Amino acid sequence: MFGYYFDLALRSFKRNRALTALMVLAIALGIGASMTTLTVFHVLSGDPIPSKSDRLFYVQMDAESIGGFQPGEEPQDQMTRFDSEQLLRDARGERQAMMSGISVVIEPPSPDLAPMQQDGRMSTADFFAMFEVPFEYGNGWSKADDDARARVAVLDHDLNQKLFGGGNSVGKSVRLDGSDFTVVGVLAPWNMQPRFYDVTQGRFNADEQLYVPFWTAIDLKFGTNGNMNCWQAPAALEDQEREQDPDGQLGVNANCAWLQYWVEMDPAKADDYRQYLSNYSDLQREGGRFERPTNVRLRNVMEWLDHNGIVPADVRLQVWLAFGFLSVCLLNTVGLLLAKFLRRSSEIGVRRALGASRAAIFAQCLVEAGVVGLVGGVLGLGLALLGLWAVRQQPTDYAPLAHLDPTMLATTFVLAIAASLVAGLLPAWRACQVTPAIQLKSQ
């Protein structure tokens, strides 16, 4: 029966092409606007690591000097190297990692390729297991490699393609800032969105293609990427802190917050870990390192993203405006469907007189409305792709993330058909109320 109604819908479209085109265009415009904004909202608000987002926690503590202190304010977004290394040694979580972005010059092994500047990440060994990073070849380095300052590196899929043609490059050498590194792993294509583990300076969409051990990068003085906040040493330690650190602002004793620190644990242990952080902060203040009152934070992945406003207020507003526009388009579609169905009152009256039930007329009209939605969804998909392309041209941090994934592709057609069916309810109900006798007498 559905095939019969579908055929009737196609015949009806051919008889009223202008009216059909208006309805399809109204649905397409509403769907295009809605899916453009909804896709941006989806990629920014989605859970980037749903399998363990409640097990990963970002650590913050207030190591800054007392100058400018305001009660109740948030602690530093990042950690000092001293505190990060101490927490790492204590190892109170199942896994823990400290990290920062880097920028290095890569000298390709092939003479046909010119040296290239590339963003990457220096981190401790647990990074790959914590964030479920997939490997195509090899694996990450070990904690022993961290301790030994081993010159090992992990390449992502794209960089491996550039340097080694996509083959298994494990064991091969790559030159970074004038030093030779041995490749120990190559990542499989990995598209975590957003890359929540570092949201400084919009780096949640950074194209990081290289990973090296933290202390190795420090020893070789690789350039860093990201924010750094430094302050004057506490008065009690001022003479000691004034001693020149060979690592400068990246040194262990530097009063600078520039590292991200993540810990993995059972969510049930989060309160105990938070108390451990408070106790640690108390001890540092007693020792003269911390001047401010104890102020620590421990947020899981989604709490951390929400705290950083990864979904901007203007994106939320645009979603509401787009769905408001879709509602207006649906109201216009309701009016057009009413006009179309009631214009066929005589045809409907004949069908009713020949035995068609009200339910059959209602179903026929809904199928016709659904076909309008399907065609409008196809056109709306094209408009959404065009809208997302326009978003990617904008100078915003999240612009590169604006791509339609399979989930949003399916949502486009589901929303288009559902919207058209809703729009068709009233016109279909009015059509099935046509009285056969009155229509036959008028002929």
C-alpha positions as a Markdown table, in Angstrom:
| # | Residue | x | y | z |
|---|---|---|---|---|
| 1 | Met | 0.0 | 0.0 | 0.0 |
| 2 | Phe | 2.9 | 2.4 | 0.7 |
| 3 | Gly | 4.2 | 1.9 | -2.8 |
| 4 | Tyr | 0.7 | 2.9 | -4.2 |
| 5 | Tyr | 0.6 | 6.0 | -2.0 |
| 6 | Phe | 4.2 | 6.9 | -3.0 |
| 7 | Asp | 3.2 | 6.6 | -6.7 |
| 8 | Leu | 0.2 | 8.8 | -6.1 |
| 9 | Ala | 2.5 | 11.4 | -4.4 |
| 10 | Leu | 4.8 | 11.5 | -7.4 |
| 11 | Arg | 1.9 | 12.0 | -9.8 |
| 12 | Ser | 0.6 | 14.8 | -7.6 |
| 13 | Phe | 3.9 | 16.5 | -7.7 |
| 14 | Lys | 3.9 | 16.5 | -11.5 |
| 15 | Arg | 0.5 | 18.1 | -11.6 |
| 16 | Asn | 1.4 | 20.9 | -9.2 |
| 17 | Arg | 5.1 | 21.4 | -9.8 |
| 18 | Ala | 5.3 | 25.0 | -8.7 |
| 19 | Leu | 3.5 | 24.3 | -5.4 |
| 20 | Thr | 5.6 | 21.3 | -4.8 |
| 21 | Ala | 8.8 | 23.3 | -5.5 |
| 22 | Leu | 7.8 | 25.9 | -2.9 |
| 23 | Met | 7.2 | 23.2 | -0.3 |
| 24 | Val | 10.5 | 21.5 | -1.0 |
| 25 | Leu | 12.3 | 24.8 | -0.9 |
| 26 | Ala | 10.7 | 25.8 | 2.4 |
| 27 | Ile | 11.7 | 22.4 | 4.0 |
| 28 | Ala | 15.2 | 22.6 | 2.5 |
| 29 | Leu | 15.9 | 26.1 | 3.8 |
| 30 | Gly | 14.8 | 25.2 | 7.3 |
| 31 | Ile | 16.8 | 21.9 | 7.3 |
| 32 | Gly | 19.9 | 23.6 | 5.9 |
| 33 | Ala | 20.0 | 26.3 | 8.5 |
| 34 | Ser | 19.2 | 23.9 | 11.4 |
| 35 | Met | 21.7 | 21.3 | 10.4 |
| 36 | Thr | 24.5 | 23.8 | 9.9 |
| 37 | Thr | 24.2 | 25.1 | 13.5 |
| 38 | Leu | 23.3 | 21.8 | 15.0 |
| 39 | Thr | 26.4 | 20.1 | 13.5 |
| 40 | Val | 28.6 | 22.8 | 15.0 |
| 41 | Phe | 26.9 | 22.4 | 18.3 |
| 42 | His | 27.2 | 18.6 | 18.0 |
| 43 | Val | 31.0 | 18.5 | 17.4 |
| 44 | Leu | 31.6 | 21.0 | 20.3 |
| 45 | Ser | 29.3 | 19.6 | 22.9 |
| 46 | Gly | 29.7 | 15.8 | 22.2 |
| 47 | Asp | 31.6 | 13.5 | 24.5 |
| 48 | Pro | 35.0 | 13.1 | 22.9 |
| 49 | Ile | 35.9 | 9.9 | 24.8 |
| 50 | Pro | 32.6 | 8.4 | 26.0 |
| 51 | Ser | 34.1 | 5.1 | 27.1 |
| 52 | Lys | 36.0 | 6.8 | 29.9 |
| 53 | Ser | 35.1 | 10.5 | 30.1 |
| 54 | Asp | 34.0 | 10.0 | 33.7 |
| 55 | Arg | 37.4 | 8.4 | 34.6 |
| 56 | Leu | 39.7 | 11.1 | 33.3 |
| 57 | Phe | 40.2 | 14.2 | 35.5 |
| 58 | Tyr | 42.0 | 17.5 | 35.0 |
| 59 | Val | 44.0 | 18.8 | 37.9 |
| 60 | Gln | 44.2 | 22.5 | 39.0 |
| 61 | Met | 45.8 | 24.1 | 42.0 |
| 62 | Asp | 46.6 | 27.7 | 42.9 |
| 63 | Ala | 50.4 | 28.1 | 43.0 |
| 64 | Glu | 50.4 | 31.8 | 42.0 |
| 65 | Ser | 51.7 | 34.6 | 44.3 |
| 66 | Ile | 49.4 | 36.5 | 46.6 |
| 67 | Gly | 49.5 | 39.6 | 44.4 |
| 68 | Gly | 46.2 | 40.2 | 42.8 |
| 69 | Phe | 44.5 | 37.5 | 44.8 |
| 70 | Gln | 40.7 | 37.6 | 44.9 |
| 71 | Pro | 38.8 | 35.2 | 47.2 |
| 72 | Gly | 36.7 | 32.7 | 45.3 |
| 73 | Glu | 38.4 | 33.0 | 42.0 |
| 74 | Glu | 39.4 | 30.0 | 39.9 |
| 75 | Pro | 42.9 | 28.6 | 40.3 |
| 76 | Gln | 45.4 | 28.5 | 37.4 |
| 77 | Asp | 44.2 | 26.5 | 34.4 |
| 78 | Gln | 47.6 | 24.9 | 34.1 |
| 79 | Met | 50.2 | 23.5 | 36.4 |
| 80 | Thr | 53.8 | 24.3 | 37.3 |
| 81 | Arg | 56.5 | 21.8 | 36.4 |
| 82 | Phe | 57.4 | 21.3 | 40.1 |
| 83 | Asp | 53.9 | 20.4 | 41.1 |
| 84 | Ser | 53.3 | 18.2 | 38.0 |
| 85 | Glu | 56.4 | 16.2 | 38.6 |
| 86 | Gln | 55.6 | 15.8 | 42.3 |
| 87 | Leu | 52.1 | 14.5 | 41.6 |
| 88 | Leu | 53.5 | 12.2 | 38.9 |
| 89 | Arg | 56.0 | 10.7 | 41.4 |
| 90 | Asp | 53.2 | 10.2 | 44.0 |
| 91 | Ala | 51.2 | 8.4 | 41.3 |
| 92 | Arg | 47.9 | 8.4 | 43.2 |
| 93 | Gly | 45.8 | 7.6 | 40.1 |
| 94 | Glu | 45.7 | 4.5 | 37.9 |
| 95 | Arg | 47.5 | 6.5 | 35.2 |
| 96 | Gln | 48.7 | 10.1 | 35.1 |
| 97 | Ala | 50.3 | 12.3 | 32.4 |
| 98 | Met | 51.8 | 15.8 | 32.2 |
| 99 | Met | 52.2 | 17.4 | 28.8 |
| 100 | Ser | 52.4 | 20.5 | 26.7 |
| 101 | Gly | 52.4 | 21.4 | 23.0 |
| 102 | Ile | 55.7 | 21.7 | 21.1 |
| 103 | Ser | 56.9 | 23.0 | 17.7 |
| 104 | Val | 59.9 | 21.4 | 16.0 |
| 105 | Val | 61.6 | 21.4 | 12.6 |
| 106 | Ile | 61.6 | 18.0 | 11.0 |
| 107 | Glu | 64.3 | 17.1 | 8.5 |
| 108 | Pro | 62.7 | 14.4 | 6.2 |
| 109 | Pro | 64.8 | 11.3 | 5.4 |
| 110 | Ser | 64.2 | 11.9 | 1.7 |
| 111 | Pro | 66.3 | 14.6 | 0.0 |
| 112 | Asp | 63.2 | 15.3 | -2.2 |
| 113 | Leu | 61.4 | 16.8 | 0.8 |
| 114 | Ala | 62.2 | 20.2 | 2.4 |
| 115 | Pro | 62.5 | 20.6 | 6.1 |
| 116 | Met | 59.1 | 21.4 | 7.7 |
| 117 | Gln | 57.9 | 23.1 | 10.9 |
| 118 | Gln | 55.4 | 20.8 | 12.7 |
| 119 | Asp | 53.3 | 21.0 | 15.9 |
| 120 | Gly | 53.4 | 18.1 | 18.3 |
| 121 | Arg | 53.2 | 17.2 | 21.9 |
| 122 | Met | 55.7 | 16.3 | 24.7 |
| 123 | Ser | 54.2 | 14.1 | 27.3 |
| 124 | Thr | 54.8 | 11.3 | 29.7 |
| 125 | Ala | 54.3 | 7.6 | 28.8 |
| 126 | Asp | 50.7 | 7.2 | 30.0 |
| 127 | Phe | 49.3 | 9.6 | 27.5 |
| 128 | Phe | 48.5 | 7.0 | 24.8 |
| 129 | Ala | 46.7 | 4.5 | 27.1 |
| 130 | Met | 44.8 | 7.3 | 29.0 |
| 131 | Phe | 43.3 | 8.8 | 25.9 |
| 132 | Glu | 42.9 | 5.5 | 24.0 |
| 133 | Val | 45.1 | 6.6 | 21.1 |
| 134 | Pro | 44.9 | 4.0 | 18.3 |
| 135 | Phe | 48.1 | 2.6 | 16.8 |
| 136 | Glu | 48.7 | 1.5 | 13.2 |
| 137 | Tyr | 52.3 | 0.3 | 13.9 |
| 138 | Gly | 54.2 | -0.2 | 17.1 |
| 139 | Asn | 53.1 | 1.5 | 20.3 |
| 140 | Gly | 54.0 | 4.3 | 22.6 |
| 141 | Trp | 57.2 | 4.6 | 24.7 |
| 142 | Ser | 57.5 | 3.3 | 28.3 |
| 143 | Lys | 58.1 | 4.9 | 31.6 |
| 144 | Ala | 61.6 | 3.6 | 31.4 |
| 145 | Asp | 62.1 | 5.6 | 28.3 |
| 146 | Asp | 60.8 | 8.7 | 30.1 |
| 147 | Asp | 63.4 | 8.2 | 32.9 |
| 148 | Ala | 66.2 | 7.5 | 30.4 |
| 149 | Arg | 65.4 | 10.6 | 28.4 |
| 150 | Ala | 65.2 | 8.3 | 25.4 |
| 151 | Arg | 65.1 | 9.9 | 21.9 |
| 152 | Val | 62.1 | 8.1 | 20.7 |
| 153 | Ala | 59.0 | 9.5 | 18.8 |
| 154 | Val | 55.5 | 8.5 | 17.8 |
| 155 | Leu | 54.3 | 9.8 | 14.4 |
| 156 | Asp | 50.7 | 10.3 | 13.4 |
| 157 | His | 49.3 | 8.7 | 10.3 |
| 158 | Asp | 49.6 | 11.8 | 8.1 |
| 159 | Leu | 53.2 | 12.6 | 9.1 |
| 160 | Asn | 54.2 | 9.0 | 8.5 |
| 161 | Gln | 52.6 | 9.2 | 5.1 |
| 162 | Lys | 54.7 | 12.3 | 4.3 |
| 163 | Leu | 58.0 | 11.0 | 5.6 |
| 164 | Phe | 57.8 | 7.2 | 4.9 |
| 165 | Gly | 55.1 | 6.8 | 2.4 |
| 166 | Gly | 52.7 | 5.3 | 4.9 |
| 167 | Gly | 54.7 | 2.1 | 5.5 |
| 168 | Asn | 55.8 | 0.6 | 8.8 |
| 169 | Ser | 58.4 | 3.1 | 10.0 |
| 170 | Val | 59.0 | 1.6 | 13.4 |
| 171 | Gly | 62.7 | 1.5 | 14.1 |
| 172 | Lys | 63.5 | 4.1 | 11.5 |
| 173 | Ser | 65.1 | 7.4 | 12.3 |
| 174 | Val | 63.7 | 10.9 | 12.0 |
| 175 | Arg | 65.6 | 14.1 | 12.7 |
| 176 | Leu | 63.9 | 16.7 | 15.0 |
| 177 | Asp | 65.5 | 20.1 | 15.6 |
| 178 | Gly | 68.9 | 18.6 | 14.6 |
| 179 | Ser | 68.6 | 15.5 | 16.8 |
| 180 | Asp | 68.0 | 11.9 | 15.7 |
| 181 | Phe | 64.9 | 10.1 | 17.1 |
| 182 | Thr | 63.9 | 6.5 | 16.6 |
| 183 | Val | 60.3 | 5.9 | 15.6 |
| 184 | Val | 58.6 | 3.5 | 18.1 |
| 185 | Gly | 55.0 | 3.9 | 16.9 |
| 186 | Val | 52.7 | 5.2 | 14.2 |
| 187 | Leu | 49.1 | 6.3 | 15.1 |
| 188 | Ala | 46.1 | 5.0 | 13.1 |
| 189 | Pro | 43.9 | 7.8 | 11.8 |
| 190 | Trp | 42.7 | 9.5 | 14.9 |
| 191 | Asn | 40.1 | 12.2 | 14.9 |
| 192 | Met | 39.2 | 13.0 | 18.5 |
| 193 | Gln | 36.9 | 16.2 | 18.5 |
| 194 | Pro | 37.5 | 18.3 | 20.4 |
| 195 | Arg | 41.0 | 17.4 | 21.7 |
| 196 | Phe | 40.0 | 18.2 | 25.2 |
| 197 | Tyr | 43.4 | 17.4 | 26.9 |
| 198 | Asp | 44.8 | 20.8 | 25.8 |
| 199 | Val | 42.3 | 23.7 | 25.2 |
| 200 | Thr | 44.9 | 26.5 | 25.5 |
| 201 | Gln | 44.8 | 29.0 | 22.7 |
| 202 | Gly | 42.2 | 27.1 | 20.8 |
| 203 | Arg | 44.5 | 24.0 | 20.6 |
| 204 | Phe | 41.5 | 21.7 | 21.0 |
| 205 | Asn | 41.5 | 21.5 | 17.2 |
| 206 | Ala | 45.3 | 21.6 | 16.8 |
| 207 | Asp | 46.9 | 19.4 | 14.2 |
| 208 | Glu | 49.5 | 17.6 | 16.3 |
| 209 | Gln | 51.4 | 15.0 | 14.3 |
| 210 | Leu | 54.4 | 14.2 | 16.5 |
| 211 | Tyr | 54.8 | 12.9 | 20.1 |
| 212 | Val | 58.0 | 12.8 | 22.1 |
| 213 | Pro | 58.9 | 12.1 | 25.8 |
| 214 | Phe | 58.5 | 15.1 | 28.0 |
| 215 | Trp | 62.0 | 15.2 | 29.6 |
| 216 | Thr | 63.7 | 14.5 | 26.3 |
| 217 | Ala | 62.0 | 17.5 | 24.8 |
| 218 | Ile | 63.1 | 19.6 | 27.8 |
| 219 | Asp | 66.7 | 18.5 | 27.5 |
| 220 | Leu | 66.8 | 19.3 | 23.8 |
| 221 | Lys | 65.0 | 22.7 | 24.4 |
| 222 | Phe | 62.2 | 22.1 | 21.9 |
| 223 | Gly | 60.0 | 25.1 | 21.4 |
| 224 | Thr | 56.7 | 25.0 | 23.3 |
| 225 | Asn | 53.2 | 25.8 | 22.1 |
| 226 | Gly | 50.5 | 27.1 | 24.4 |
| 227 | Asn | 49.9 | 29.6 | 27.3 |
| 228 | Met | 52.4 | 30.3 | 30.0 |
| 229 | Asn | 51.7 | 32.4 | 33.1 |
| 230 | Cys | 54.7 | 33.4 | 35.3 |
| 231 | Trp | 54.8 | 35.3 | 38.6 |
| 232 | Gln | 57.4 | 36.5 | 41.2 |
| 233 | Ala | 58.7 | 33.9 | 43.6 |
| 234 | Pro | 57.4 | 34.0 | 47.2 |
| 235 | Ala | 59.4 | 36.2 | 49.5 |
| 236 | Ala | 60.5 | 33.2 | 51.6 |
| 237 | Leu | 62.1 | 31.5 | 48.7 |
| 238 | Glu | 63.1 | 34.6 | 46.6 |
| 239 | Asp | 66.8 | 34.2 | 47.0 |
| 240 | Gln | 66.7 | 30.5 | 46.2 |
| 241 | Glu | 64.4 | 31.0 | 43.2 |
| 242 | Arg | 66.6 | 33.8 | 41.8 |
| 243 | Glu | 69.3 | 31.2 | 41.0 |
| 244 | Gln | 69.5 | 30.8 | 37.3 |
| 245 | Asp | 67.7 | 27.7 | 36.1 |
| 246 | Pro | 69.3 | 26.2 | 33.0 |
| 247 | Asp | 65.8 | 25.4 | 31.6 |
| 248 | Gly | 64.6 | 29.0 | 32.2 |
| 249 | Gln | 60.8 | 29.4 | 32.4 |
| 250 | Leu | 60.5 | 25.7 | 31.7 |
| 251 | Gly | 62.6 | 24.8 | 34.7 |
| 252 | Val | 61.5 | 22.7 | 37.7 |
| 253 | Asn | 61.7 | 25.6 | 40.1 |
| 254 | Ala | 60.3 | 28.3 | 37.7 |
| 255 | Asn | 57.2 | 30.0 | 39.0 |
| 256 | Cys | 55.3 | 29.5 | 35.7 |
| 257 | Ala | 52.2 | 27.5 | 35.0 |
| 258 | Trp | 52.3 | 26.0 | 31.5 |
| 259 | Leu | 51.6 | 22.2 | 31.8 |
| 260 | Gln | 48.4 | 20.2 | 31.5 |
| 261 | Tyr | 48.1 | 17.4 | 34.1 |
| 262 | Trp | 45.5 | 14.6 | 33.7 |
| 263 | Val | 44.9 | 11.6 | 36.0 |
| 264 | Glu | 42.8 | 8.5 | 35.4 |
| 265 | Met | 41.0 | 6.8 | 38.2 |
| 266 | Asp | 37.7 | 5.2 | 39.4 |
| 267 | Pro | 35.2 | 8.1 | 39.8 |
| 268 | Ala | 34.5 | 6.8 | 43.3 |
| 269 | Lys | 38.0 | 7.7 | 44.3 |
| 270 | Ala | 37.7 | 11.3 | 43.0 |
| 271 | Asp | 36.9 | 12.7 | 46.5 |
| 272 | Asp | 40.0 | 11.0 | 48.0 |
| 273 | Tyr | 42.2 | 12.4 | 45.2 |
| 274 | Arg | 40.7 | 15.9 | 45.7 |
| 275 | Gln | 41.6 | 15.6 | 49.4 |
| 276 | Tyr | 45.1 | 14.5 | 48.5 |
| 277 | Leu | 45.4 | 17.7 | 46.3 |
| 278 | Ser | 44.2 | 19.8 | 49.2 |
| 279 | Asn | 46.7 | 18.2 | 51.6 |
| 280 | Tyr | 49.5 | 18.7 | 49.1 |
| 281 | Ser | 48.6 | 22.4 | 48.7 |
| 282 | Asp | 48.6 | 22.8 | 52.5 |
| 283 | Leu | 52.1 | 21.4 | 52.7 |
| 284 | Gln | 53.4 | 23.6 | 49.9 |
| 285 | Arg | 52.0 | 26.7 | 51.7 |
| 286 | Glu | 53.5 | 25.6 | 55.0 |
| 287 | Gly | 56.9 | 25.3 | 53.1 |
| 288 | Gly | 56.6 | 28.8 | 51.7 |
| 289 | Arg | 56.0 | 27.8 | 48.0 |
| 290 | Phe | 52.3 | 28.6 | 48.0 |
| 291 | Glu | 51.0 | 32.0 | 49.2 |
| 292 | Arg | 47.3 | 31.7 | 48.5 |
| 293 | Pro | 44.7 | 29.7 | 50.4 |
| 294 | Thr | 44.2 | 26.1 | 49.3 |
| 295 | Asn | 42.2 | 26.2 | 46.1 |
| 296 | Val | 42.1 | 23.0 | 44.0 |
| 297 | Arg | 39.9 | 21.7 | 41.3 |
| 298 | Leu | 39.4 | 18.2 | 39.9 |
| 299 | Arg | 37.0 | 18.1 | 36.9 |
| 300 | Asn | 36.2 | 15.2 | 34.6 |
| 301 | Val | 36.2 | 15.6 | 30.8 |
| 302 | Met | 32.8 | 17.0 | 30.3 |
| 303 | Glu | 33.0 | 19.2 | 33.3 |
| 304 | Trp | 36.3 | 20.5 | 32.0 |
| 305 | Leu | 34.9 | 21.3 | 28.6 |
| 306 | Asp | 31.9 | 23.0 | 30.1 |
| 307 | His | 34.2 | 25.1 | 32.4 |
| 308 | Asn | 36.1 | 26.3 | 29.4 |
| 309 | Gly | 33.0 | 27.2 | 27.4 |
| 310 | Ile | 33.9 | 25.0 | 24.5 |
| 311 | Val | 30.4 | 25.6 | 23.2 |
| 312 | Pro | 30.3 | 29.4 | 22.8 |
| 313 | Ala | 27.1 | 31.3 | 23.7 |
| 314 | Asp | 26.7 | 32.5 | 20.1 |
| 315 | Val | 26.6 | 28.9 | 18.9 |
| 316 | Arg | 23.8 | 28.1 | 21.3 |
| 317 | Leu | 21.9 | 31.2 | 20.2 |
| 318 | Gln | 22.4 | 30.3 | 16.5 |
| 319 | Val | 20.9 | 26.8 | 17.2 |
| 320 | Trp | 17.7 | 28.4 | 18.7 |
| 321 | Leu | 17.5 | 30.9 | 15.9 |
| 322 | Ala | 17.9 | 28.2 | 13.2 |
| 323 | Phe | 15.2 | 26.0 | 14.7 |
| 324 | Gly | 13.0 | 29.1 | 15.0 |
| 325 | Phe | 13.5 | 29.6 | 11.3 |
| 326 | Leu | 12.7 | 25.9 | 10.7 |
| 327 | Ser | 9.4 | 26.5 | 12.5 |
| 328 | Val | 8.5 | 29.4 | 10.3 |
| 329 | Cys | 9.3 | 27.2 | 7.2 |
| 330 | Leu | 7.1 | 24.5 | 8.6 |
| 331 | Leu | 4.2 | 26.9 | 9.1 |
| 332 | Asn | 4.5 | 27.9 | 5.5 |
| 333 | Thr | 4.6 | 24.3 | 4.5 |
| 334 | Val | 1.4 | 23.6 | 6.5 |
| 335 | Gly | -0.3 | 26.4 | 4.5 |
| 336 | Leu | 0.9 | 25.1 | 1.2 |
| 337 | Leu | -0.1 | 21.5 | 2.0 |
| 338 | Leu | -3.6 | 22.7 | 3.1 |
| 339 | Ala | -4.0 | 24.5 | -0.2 |
| 340 | Lys | -2.8 | 21.5 | -2.1 |
| 341 | Phe | -4.9 | 18.9 | -0.4 |
| 342 | Leu | -8.1 | 20.9 | -0.2 |
| 343 | Arg | -7.8 | 21.7 | -3.9 |
| 344 | Arg | -8.2 | 18.0 | -4.5 |
| 345 | Ser | -11.4 | 17.7 | -2.4 |
| 346 | Ser | -13.4 | 16.4 | -5.4 |
| 347 | Glu | -10.8 | 13.7 | -6.0 |
| 348 | Ile | -10.8 | 12.8 | -2.3 |
| 349 | Gly | -14.6 | 12.7 | -2.3 |
| 350 | Val | -14.7 | 10.2 | -5.2 |
| 351 | Arg | -12.2 | 8.0 | -3.4 |
| 352 | Arg | -14.2 | 8.1 | -0.3 |
| 353 | Ala | -17.4 | 7.3 | -2.2 |
| 354 | Leu | -15.6 | 4.3 | -3.8 |
| 355 | Gly | -14.9 | 2.9 | -0.3 |
| 356 | Ala | -11.6 | 4.5 | 0.8 |
| 357 | Ser | -11.6 | 5.0 | 4.6 |
| 358 | Arg | -10.6 | 8.2 | 6.3 |
| 359 | Ala | -7.5 | 6.4 | 7.6 |
| 360 | Ala | -6.5 | 5.6 | 4.1 |
| 361 | Ile | -6.9 | 9.2 | 2.9 |
| 362 | Phe | -4.9 | 10.4 | 6.0 |
| 363 | Ala | -2.1 | 7.9 | 5.3 |
| 364 | Gln | -2.0 | 8.9 | 1.6 |
| 365 | Cys | -1.6 | 12.6 | 2.5 |
| 366 | Leu | 1.1 | 11.8 | 5.2 |
| 367 | Val | 3.1 | 9.8 | 2.7 |
| 368 | Glu | 2.9 | 12.7 | 0.3 |
| 369 | Ala | 4.1 | 15.1 | 3.0 |
| 370 | Gly | 6.9 | 12.6 | 3.9 |
| 371 | Val | 8.1 | 12.5 | 0.3 |
| 372 | Val | 8.2 | 16.3 | 0.3 |
| 373 | Gly | 10.4 | 16.1 | 3.4 |
| 374 | Leu | 12.7 | 13.5 | 1.8 |
| 375 | Val | 13.3 | 15.6 | -1.3 |
| 376 | Gly | 13.6 | 18.7 | 0.9 |
| 377 | Gly | 16.2 | 16.8 | 3.1 |
| 378 | Val | 18.3 | 16.0 | 0.1 |
| 379 | Leu | 18.3 | 19.7 | -0.9 |
| 380 | Gly | 18.7 | 20.7 | 2.7 |
| 381 | Leu | 21.8 | 18.5 | 3.0 |
| 382 | Gly | 23.4 | 20.4 | 0.2 |
| 383 | Leu | 22.6 | 23.7 | 1.9 |
| 384 | Ala | 24.0 | 22.4 | 5.2 |
| 385 | Leu | 27.2 | 21.3 | 3.5 |
| 386 | Leu | 27.5 | 24.8 | 2.0 |
| 387 | Gly | 26.8 | 26.4 | 5.4 |
| 388 | Leu | 29.5 | 24.3 | 7.1 |
| 389 | Trp | 31.9 | 25.2 | 4.4 |
| 390 | Ala | 31.1 | 28.9 | 5.2 |
| 391 | Val | 31.7 | 28.2 | 8.9 |
| 392 | Arg | 35.1 | 26.7 | 8.2 |
| 393 | Gln | 36.1 | 30.0 | 6.5 |
| 394 | Gln | 35.5 | 31.9 | 9.7 |
| 395 | Pro | 38.4 | 33.0 | 12.0 |
| 396 | Thr | 37.2 | 31.0 | 15.0 |
| 397 | Asp | 39.0 | 28.3 | 16.9 |
| 398 | Tyr | 36.2 | 25.7 | 16.3 |
| 399 | Ala | 35.8 | 26.4 | 12.6 |
| 400 | Pro | 38.0 | 23.5 | 11.4 |
| 401 | Leu | 35.8 | 21.1 | 13.3 |
| 402 | Ala | 32.6 | 22.0 | 11.3 |
| 403 | His | 32.2 | 18.7 | 9.3 |
| 404 | Leu | 29.1 | 16.5 | 8.9 |
| 405 | Asp | 29.7 | 13.1 | 10.4 |
| 406 | Pro | 27.5 | 10.0 | 9.7 |
| 407 | Thr | 25.4 | 10.7 | 12.8 |
| 408 | Met | 24.5 | 14.2 | 11.6 |
| 409 | Leu | 24.0 | 12.9 | 8.1 |
| 410 | Ala | 21.3 | 10.5 | 9.3 |
| 411 | Thr | 19.9 | 13.2 | 11.5 |
| 412 | Thr | 19.4 | 15.5 | 8.5 |
| 413 | Phe | 17.0 | 13.1 | 6.8 |
| 414 | Val | 15.3 | 12.0 | 10.0 |
| 415 | Leu | 14.7 | 15.7 | 10.9 |
| 416 | Ala | 13.5 | 16.6 | 7.4 |
| 417 | Ile | 11.0 | 13.7 | 7.2 |
| 418 | Ala | 9.8 | 14.1 | 10.8 |
| 419 | Ala | 9.3 | 17.9 | 10.2 |
| 420 | Ser | 7.4 | 17.3 | 7.0 |
| 421 | Leu | 5.2 | 14.7 | 8.7 |
| 422 | Val | 4.4 | 17.1 | 11.6 |
| 423 | Ala | 3.6 | 19.8 | 9.0 |
| 424 | Gly | 1.3 | 17.4 | 7.2 |
| 425 | Leu | -0.7 | 16.3 | 10.2 |
| 426 | Leu | -3.3 | 19.2 | 10.1 |
| 427 | Pro | -3.6 | 19.2 | 6.3 |
| 428 | Ala | -4.0 | 15.4 | 6.2 |
| 429 | Trp | -6.6 | 15.5 | 8.9 |
| 430 | Arg | -8.6 | 18.2 | 7.1 |
| 431 | Ala | -8.4 | 16.2 | 3.9 |
| 432 | Cys | -9.7 | 13.1 | 5.5 |
| 433 | Gln | -12.8 | 15.0 | 6.8 |
| 434 | Val | -14.0 | 15.7 | 3.3 |
| 435 | Thr | -17.7 | 14.6 | 2.9 |
| 436 | Pro | -18.2 | 12.5 | -0.2 |
| 437 | Ala | -21.8 | 13.4 | -0.7 |
| 438 | Ile | -21.2 | 17.1 | -0.7 |
| 439 | Gln | -18.3 | 16.8 | -3.2 |
| 440 | Leu | -20.3 | 14.5 | -5.5 |
| 441 | Lys | -23.3 | 16.9 | -5.5 |
| 442 | Ser | -21.1 | 19.8 | -6.5 |
| 443 | Gln | -19.8 | 18.0 | -9.6 |
